[in-house]
C-alpha cells in the first residue's frame, strides 16, 4: 500500500506508460550522451507513480542486450498534462529495485 506522498507498488506497463516514455525519450537520450537505443527498441518493464503537485512516474526500461542495459527514468506530468524528464539513472540491472530518486 502506498503512503501519502510516497510511491506505490511497481505496476505492469501499459500502452499509456509506453507513450509517456516515448514522449521524453529524446530528452533521456540527450542526457545519456546519446548512448540509449532507438525509442522503438525500448522495453518498458515496470513503473511506479507518486502524486505530488502533478504526478511523478518512475519507470524501469531495458535498452540493449547487456545485463546493465536498464535505465530508470523519473518523468513528471504537471497539471498542464505535459510530460518532462526530471531524471535518469543509467547502468541498472534487471534486479535493481525501482526506487524514488532526485533529478
Contact map, one row per residue, 1 for C-alpha under 8 A:
1110000110000000000000000000000000000000000000000000000000000000000000000000000000000000000000000000000
1111011110000000000000000000000000000000000000000000000000000000000000000000000000000000000000000000000
1111111100000000000000000000000000000000000000000000000000000000000000000000000000000000000000000000000
0111110000000000000000000000000000000000000000000000000000000000000000000000000000000000000000000000000
0011111000000000000000000000000000000000000000000111000000000000000000000000000000000000000000000000000
0111111100000000000000000000000000000000000000000110000000000000000000000000000000000000000000000000000
0110111110000000000000000000000000000000000000011110000000000000000000000000000000000000000000000001000
1110011111000000000000000000000000000000000000011100000000000000000000000000000000000000000000000000000
1100001111100000000000000000000000000000000000010000000000000000000000000000000000000000000000000000000
0000000111110000000000000000000000000000000001110000000000000000000000000000000000000000000000000100000
0000000011111000000000000000000000000000000001110000000000000000000000000000000000000000000000000000000
0000000001111100000000000000000000000000000011100000000000000000000000000000000000000000000000000000000
0000000000111110110000000000000000000000000111100000000000000000000000000000000000000000000000000000000
0000000000011111110000000000000000000000000000000000000000000000000000000000000000000000000000000000000
0000000000001111111000000000000000000000000000000000000000000000000000000000000000000000000000000000000
0000000000000111111100000000000000000000000000000000000000000000000000000000000000000000000000000000000
0000000000001111111110000000000000000000000000000000000000000000000000000000000000000000000000000000000
0000000000001111111111000000000000000000000100000000000000000000000000000000000000000000000000000000000
0000000000000011111111100000000000000000000000000000000000000000000000000000000000000000000000000000000
0000000000000001111111110000000000000000000000000000000000000000000000000000000000100000000000000000000
0000000000000000111111111000000000000000000000000000000000000000000000000000000000000000000000000000000
0000000000000000011111111100000000000010000000000000000000000000000000000000000000000000000000000000000
0000000000000000001111111100000000000000000000000000000000000000000000000000000000100000000000000000000
0000000000000000000111111111000000000000000000000000000000000000000000000010000000111000000000000000000
0000000000000000000011111111100000000010000000000000000000000000000000000000000000000000000000000000000
0000000000000000000001111111110000000000000000000000000000000000000000000000000000000000000000000000000
0000000000000000000000011111111000000000000000000000000000000000000000000000000000001000000000000000000
0000000000000000000000011111111100010000000000000000000000000000000000001000000000001001000000000000000
0000000000000000000000001111111111110000000000000000000000000000000000000000000000000000000000000000000
0000000000000000000000000111111111000000000000000000000000000000000000000000000000000000000000000000000
0000000000000000000000000011111111000000000000000000000000000000000000000000000000000001000000000000000
0000000000000000000000000001111111110000000000000000000000000000000000000000000000000001010000000000000
0000000000000000000000000000111111100000000000000000000000000000000000000000000000000000000000000000000
0000000000000000000000000000111111110000000000000000000000000000000000000000000000000000000000000000000
0000000000000000000000000000100111111000000000000000000000000000000000000000000000000000000000000000000
0000000000000000000000000001100101111100000000000000000000000010000000000000000000000000000000000000000
0000000000000000000000000000000000111110110000000000000000000011000000000000000000000000000000000000000
0000000000000000000000000000000000011111110000000000000000000000000000000000000000000000000000000000000
0000000000000000000001001000000000001111110000000000000000000000000000000000000000000000000000000000000
0000000000000000000000000000000000000111110000000000000000000000000000000000000000000000000000000000000
0000000000000000000000000000000000001111111000000000000000000011000000000000000000000000000000000000000
0000000000000000000000000000000000001111111100000000000000001111000000000000000000000000000000000000000
0000000000000000000000000000000000000000111110000000000000001110000000000000000000000000000000000000000
0000000000001000010000000000000000000000011111000000000000111100000000000000000000000000000000000000000
0000000000011000000000000000000000000000001111100000000000111100000000000000000000000000000000000000000
0000000001111000000000000000000000000000000111110000000000111000000000000000000000000000000000000000000
0000000001111000000000000000000000000000000011111000000011110000000000000000000000000000000000000100000
0000001111100000000000000000000000000000000001111100000011100000000000000000000000000000000000000100000
0000001100000000000000000000000000000000000000111110001111000000000000000000000000000000000000000000000
0000111100000000000000000000000000000000000000011111001110000000000000000000000000000000000000000000000
0000111000000000000000000000000000000000000000001111111100000000000000000000000000000000000000000000000
0000100000000000000000000000000000000000000000000111111100000000000000000000000000000000000000000000000
0000000000000000000000000000000000000000000000000011111000000000000000000000011000000000000000000000000
0000000000000000000000000000000000000000000000000011111100000000000000000001111000000000000000000000000
0000000000000000000000000000000000000000000000001111111110000000000000000001110000000000000000000000000
0000000000000000000000000000000000000000000000001111011111000000000000000111100000000000000000000000000
0000000000000000000000000000000000000000000000111100001111100000000000001111100000000000000000000000000
0000000000000000000000000000000000000000000000111000000111110000000000011110000000000000000000000111000
0000000000000000000000000000000000000000000111110000000011111000000000011110000000000000000000000100000
0000000000000000000000000000000000000000000111100000000001111100000001111000000000000000000000000100000
0000000000000000000000000000000000000000011111000000000000111110000001111000000000000000000000000000000
0000000000000000000000000000000000000000011110000000000000011111000011100000000000000000000000000000000
0000000000000000000000000000000000011000111000000000000000001111100011100000000000000000000000000000000
0000000000000000000000000000000000001000110000000000000000000111110011000000000000000000000000000000000
0000000000000000000000000000000000000000000000000000000000000011111010000000000000000000000000000000000
0000000000000000000000000000000000000000000000000000000000000001111110000000000000000000000000000000000
0000000000000000000000000000000000000000000000000000000000000000111111000000000000000000000011000000000
0000000000000000000000000000000000000000000000000000000000000000011111000000000000000000001111000000000
0000000000000000000000000000000000000000000000000000000000000111111111100000000000000000011110000000000
0000000000000000000000000000000000000000000000000000000000011111001111110000000000000000011111000000000
0000000000000000000000000000000000000000000000000000000000011110000011111000000000000001111100000000000
0000000000000000000000000000000000000000000000000000000001111000000001111100000000000001110100000100000
0000000000000000000000000001000000000000000000000000000011111000000000111110000000001111100000000000000
0000000000000000000000000000000000000000000000000000000111100000000000011111000000001111000000000000101
0000000000000000000000010000000000000000000000000000000111100000000000001111100000111110000000000000000
0000000000000000000000000000000000000000000000000000011110000000000000000111110000111100000000000000000
0000000000000000000000000000000000000000000000000000011110000000000000000011111111110000000000000000000
0000000000000000000000000000000000000000000000000000111000000000000000000001111111100000000000000000000
0000000000000000000000000000000000000000000000000000110000000000000000000000111111000000000000000000000
0000000000000000000000000000000000000000000000000000000000000000000000000000111111000000000000000000000
0000000000000000000000000000000000000000000000000000000000000000000000000000111111100000000000000000000
0000000000000000000000000000000000000000000000000000000000000000000000000000111111110000000000000000000
0000000000000000000100110000000000000000000000000000000000000000000000000011110011111000000000000000000
0000000000000000000000010000000000000000000000000000000000000000000000000011100001111100000000000000000
0000000000000000000000010011000000000000000000000000000000000000000000001111000000111111000000000000000
0000000000000000000000000000000000000000000000000000000000000000000000001111000000011111000000000000011
0000000000000000000000000000000000000000000000000000000000000000000000001110000000001111100000000000111
0000000000000000000000000001001100000000000000000000000000000000000000111100000000001111110000000000001
0000000000000000000000000000000000000000000000000000000000000000000000111000000000000011111100000000000
0000000000000000000000000000000100000000000000000000000000000000000011110000000000000001111100000000000
0000000000000000000000000000000000000000000000000000000000000000000111100000000000000000111110000000000
0000000000000000000000000000000000000000000000000000000000000000000111110000000000000000111111010000000
0000000000000000000000000000000000000000000000000000000000000000001111000000000000000000001111110000000
0000000000000000000000000000000000000000000000000000000000000000001101000000000000000000000111110000000
0000000000000000000000000000000000000000000000000000000000000000000000000000000000000000000011111000000
0000000000000000000000000000000000000000000000000000000000000000000000000000000000000000000111111100000
0000000000000000000000000000000000000000000000000000000000000000000000000000000000000000000000111110000
0000000001000000000000000000000000000000000000110000000001110000000000010000000000000000000000011111000
0000000000000000000000000000000000000000000000000000000001000000000000000000000000000000000000001111100
0000001000000000000000000000000000000000000000000000000001000000000000000000000000000000000000000111110
0000000000000000000000000000000000000000000000000000000000000000000000000100000000000010000000000011111
0000000000000000000000000000000000000000000000000000000000000000000000000000000000000110000000000001111
0000000000000000000000000000000000000000000000000000000000000000000000000100000000000111000000000000111
